Amino acid sequence: MLKVAYLSPIYFSNVDIPFLQEMKEHCEIHFYPIVDYGQRGCAIDFEDFPTHSGLYRGEDFQEIRVFSELIDISKTTVVYRKEKHSWALGNLRVTMELYRRLKKENYDIIHVTEVLRYFEWPLLQFRKKMVMSVHDPFLHSSMWSRVVESYHRIMYRLLPNFIIFNNQQKDDFIATYRMKRKNVHVSSLSKYSYLTAFPTAQAPTYHYALFFGKIRGYKGLEYLFPAMDMVHKKHPDFKLLVAGSGQYYFDISPYSNCDYIQILNRFFRDSELASLLANADFIVCPYNDATQSGVVMAAYAYDKPCIVTEVGGLPEMVEHGKLGIVVPPRDLHQLAQAMCTMIEQPTLLQQFANDIHAEYSSGRFAWKNIAVDMYKNVYLKMSK
């Protein structure tokens, strides 16, 4: 049986937990969640942090133990970095401790889920065994810089194998970073099924659309808010909930006291998010640019349809007219019309939900099928 080390920061744990749950049926997989001091996660969200940097047993953390029925926590090792500055000597010490562990265990495959930072370069000694999941083939517009882009180019040249999560960007990804087509595999994401384990609050008396996630400049909220103004004129009892922490990049004062737009500007734990999702009519992702979105996969955990913009891989995730509605980016009129369609046609909304359940619970996008594809077409080929 193949022996795999899976190294991933906790902000990808909403993807990692359901994926590893299925992957353990095919190989001996060892999970290394990476935690920086004070870092908030998704599925894994630490409340208390160790006193010192180092490698810790997964069993020692309640935040890991809650997933004992999904993953093998005896094969889970938390990589904790206490130092706040990436150049701190303590971070290098932890990397060297991790390096020695990986060398001792002699894994067949080392699967990483983000670009290695410069203090992690010792791990490049294992690069021939490495495959990298690339969640963002291209940097978001609000996060792009020449320095970061150049660093990504360097790192992509050093690693041999890559996984991306949509076909739409495959050709551009290969061309931009001058990769060999045979070394880039397209996989899929599936629903964040672990969310349904959380109890949900009683539904409110009103109906609402939900936007959630970190507030960033590419998220398109400057179009969603005025679109909701238009929706309100036709459906005065319908509301929009905007849930997520971050600095708003445009003036929201005209909407601060609207009774039909509720702005919840803070971090939401999964236990809270579960209720928001379960009780929403649908989810809205009005992004100006994107790769793919974990928001959609969280929505699909509750079979909730989404309105998304035609950017990146979102149209692959939300098949227009089958799993939701796709609109052009920065078009508040079509965005408002799509929201009105969802509100006015409950039968269509239910049909979307039925198709989501079929596709993502047992169909082509179910985690069990994604795991089989990953094992056969990535791990086995790499091990030969």
N, C-alpha and C positions, 0 to 999 in steps of 0.2 A: 504494500500500500504506500502511495506517495506521502511523503512527509512535507508539510507546507507551513511556513511561517507567514502570518498575515499581520502586517504592521500598518496601523491606521490611527490617525488622530480621532479623539472622541467626537468631534463635530461631524464625523461621518458615521457615527455608531447607529444612526437610524437606518442606514443602508446595510451596515456590516452585520448587525444582529440577525435579521431574517435570512441574509445570504449565507452566513456561517452555519445557521441552523440546518440548512439543506446541504451545505458543502461537506459537513461532517459525515454524511452518508457515503461519501465517495473517497475521502482521503483522511489521513491523520492531520488535522489542521490545528495549529497552535496560534492563538490570538494574542497580539501585543497591542492593546489600546494605549495610545500615547497621550499623556496628560501634562499640560503646562499649568503652572500655578495660577489659580483663579479662573481657569478657563471653563466656560459653560459648554456643556454638551447637548446632545439631543436625547437619544435613548439613554446613554450613560451621562449622568450629570452629577458630579461630585459636590457634596456639601462640605465635607471635611477633607483636608489634604494632609499627607504625611509630613513629618517634621523635616525629613531630609530627602534629597533627590536619590533615585535609585530604581531598581527593579523589585516589584512586590507581587506576591501571589494574588491572583484574582479572588480567591476565597476570603481574603482579608477585608474586602470592601463590600458593604451592603449594596452599593450601586451596581456591582457585578453579580452578586448572589441572586438578585431578583430575576436574573435571566438564566438561572440554573437549569430550567426545563427546556431552554432553547439552545444553549451552547454548552460546551464542556468547560466549566470554569476551572477544572483541575489542569487544563491545558491553556489557561489564560494568565498572562503576566503583564501587569501594569507597568508601563515605562513612565516614571514620574520625573519631571524636570521642574525644580523649585525656582531656579533663577529666572528673573523677569527679563533679563537682557540675553538675547540669543548668543552673544559673544562671551558670556560668562564661562569661566573655567569649569564650573559644575556641570554644564550641559555637555561639554566634551567628555567629562568623566563618565556620565551616564551612557553616552554613545559608545565609549570604549567597553563599558560593562555589557552593553547590548551586543556589541561586536563579538566579544568573547563567548557570550551565550549562543549566538547564531553559529559561530565556528564550532563550538563543542557539540551542538545538536546535529550539525551536518544535514541541514534541510535540503530536500531536492528542489524546492521552489521557494523563493522569497517574494511575496506579493506585497507591494507598497501602494498606497492610495493617494500620495501627493509627492511633489518634487522634493527631493532631499535638500535640506538646508546645508549651508557650507560646513557647519560643525558636525554634520552627519556624513561627511565625505568618506570616513573610514569604511562605512558600509558598502561603498562602491567596489570594494574588493570582491563582493559577491554578485557583481552586476550581471555576470553571465547567467546566473540563476534567477535574475529578477524579472518581474513583470510589473508594470505600473498601470493602475486604473487612473485614467485622466478624467476627472469629473468636469473640468472646464478646459476643453481643448484650446479655447482662446480666452484671454482675460476679459472680464467685463469692462465696459467703457469707463466706469467710475473707479476702477481699480488698476487700470493700465498705467504703466510707466516704462520708459525706455530701459531702465536698469533691470526691472523685473522681467521684461520681455527678453532681454539679452541673456539673463541668467537661465530662463526656461529653455532657450535655444541650446545653451551649453549642456544642460542636464539631459535634454532629449537626445542629444547626439551621443551621450555616454551609455544610455540604457538601450537594450536590444528589443524589448517587447512591450507592447502597449495595448490597453483596452480602452475604448471609448464607448459612449452609451447612446449614440445616435448615428444613423447612416448619413444624415443630412450634411454633417461636417467632416466626414471621413476624407473625402478627396482634398478639401482645403487644408485639413490637418496634415496630411501626407505631403502635400506640395509645399506648404509653408515651412515645415520643419525638415524637409528633404529626407523622408523616411522610406523604407522599403514597404511596399504594400503588404507583403506576406507577414510583416511584423506588427501589423495593426489589426486587431480583432474588434469587431463591433458586437457588443453585448447589449443587454437591456437592464433597466431597473424595474422593480416590481413594487407593489404596495407595501407600506410600512405596517405590516400586520400586527406587530407587537403593540401598537397603540390601542387596539381594541381590548386589551387586557385591563385597561384602566376603567374604573367606574365613571359614569358620566352623570352630570347634573340634569335635573328636570329641565325640559325645553322651556324657553321664555314664551310669553304670550304673543310675541311678534315674530314675523319672518325676516330673515336677513341673509345677505351675501357676505362672505368672509374673505378678507385679504389678511394673510399673516406672513410673518418672516421679518428678517432684519431690514430696517429702513435704509435703502441705498438709492443712489441717483439713477440707476438703470431700471428701477422697479416700476416706473410709469405712474406713480401716484398723482402726479400733476395732471394727468389725463383722467384718472379714475374719479377724483373728487368732482370735477365739473360734470362728468358723465352721470354721476349719481344725482347731481342737481336736476338733470333732465329726466332721470328715472323717477325722481320724487314727484315731479309734476303729474305723472301718469299714475303713480302708485304711492300715494302719500303715507301709507302705513308700513311700507317696506323700508328696511334699514340696511346700512352698510357698516360692518364692524371691521376696523383696521387694527390688528393686534401685532405688536412687535416693537422692539427697542431700536433706538438709533436716532440720529439727528436728521430732522426734516430739512430738505434742501430747497424748499420753496415756502412761500408764506401760507401758512395754514390757518391764520387767524380768522378768515371769513367762515371757516368750518368748525371752529372750536366750540361754538355753542349751538350747532345744528342738532336738532333732535333726531335726525335721520342719518347722521354720520357719527358713529361712536369711535373716538380715537383712544386706543389703549396702548400708550407708549411705554412699554416695559417688556422685559423678558418673560416668556411663558414657558413653564415646565410642561413636559409631555402630559402630565396628569391634568393640567388645565386645558391644554390644547385639545385633548380628546373630547371634552365637552363642547368646545367651540365648533369642532368639526362635526361631531355627531348631530348637533342641532341646527347647523347651517343648511340652507336650501341648496346653495352651490358656492363654489370658490372662484375667485377672480384673480388672474395673474396678468396684469396689463403691461408686461415688461417691454422696455424699449430695445433691449438686446438680451440674449440669454444663450446658454448651451442646452442644459436640460434643467429640470427643477424638482427638488425634493418635495416642494409644496404639493405638486400634483400627486406624487406617490403617497403623501400623507393623506390627502383628500380621498384617494382611492381605497385606503384602509376602511373607510366608511362608505364606499361606493358613491362618493359625491362627485357629480359632474363639475367640470371646470370650464371657464371661459379663459382662453389664453390668446396671446398674440402670435402672429406668424413670424417667429424669430427662432434661430437655432434649431434645437431638436424638439421644441414644444409641439409642433404639428404632428410629430410621430407619436408623442405620448398621448395627445388628445386628438384622436381621429375625428375630423370635422363631421358633424351630423350623426355620429355613432356614439362617441364617448363624451362629447361636449361641443363647444362652438369655438372656432378659430376666427379671429378678426385681425385686420392690419394693425401694426403698432402705431401709436400716436394718433389714432382716429377715435376721438371721444364720441362721435355720433354713432359709429358702428358698434362701439363698446356699449353705449347706452341701449342701443337696439337689441344687442345680444342679451343684455340683462333683462330687458322687458320680455323677450321671447321666453327666457327661463321662467320668469314670474307668471306669465300668462298661459303657459302650456304645461301644466303639471303632469299630463300623460307623457309628454316628450321627456320631461325630467326623469320620470320613473323608467322610461325605456333606456335612457342613458345609463342610469344606475344598474339596470339589469345587464346591459352589455359590458359595463366595467367589471361587474362581478364575474361574469363568464370568462372574460379575457385574462383577468389578473388573479383569479383564484385557482383555476385549473387549466386555463388555455395557454396560448403561446407565451404570455408574459408572466406566468406563475413562477415563483422562485425556484420550485423544484425543476422546472425545465431550463431555467437560466443556469442552475448549478450543473446540470448534466452537460449543457453546451460548454460551460467553462472548463469542466474536467476533461472532456474529450478533445476539444478544439484549442485549448490553451495549455493546461497543465501537462497532459500526456504528450503533446507535441514538443513541449519544452524539455521534457525529461528524456526524450530519445537521443 
